[in-house]
Amino acid sequence: MANKKENHIQKVLEEQQSRQAGYRERALKMFPWVCAHCGREFEGKRVKELTIHHKDHNHDNNPPDGSNWELLCIYCHDNEHCRDQVADAYSDEVAGSTSDSWGTTNPFAGLGDMLKGKL
């Protein structure tokens, strides 16, 4: 059973790598080798530091014109996905709170009384 599962995982990974190689190759032919976020230029062996980012985050959406792709350096690509994770975490936090409790805390409540007592 475990061997069958391992074979399935290996097959899925190989298919994913094959698909990625295809759109990466096309994107590198279509776009200048420049990170779309930070503007760093890449050439030679450093081109491997450029990644293909799917703007809609759907890795199966690979239109022939490349309209769902942008080249990002590995640092900007990581940053892009981290921002999404942070936004998702905040949206989960907001969804779990009630509208009455969100943003109603007043950090200066009672400050006037405190100042009156000390002056």
Protein Blocks (a to p, Z undefined) as FASTA:
>chain_A
ZZmmmmmmmmmmmmmmmmmmmmmmmmmmmpccddfklopacehjllmmpccddfklpakl
ccfklpmgccddfklmmmmmmmmmmmmmmmmmmmmpcfklgopacfkgoklmmmmmmZZ
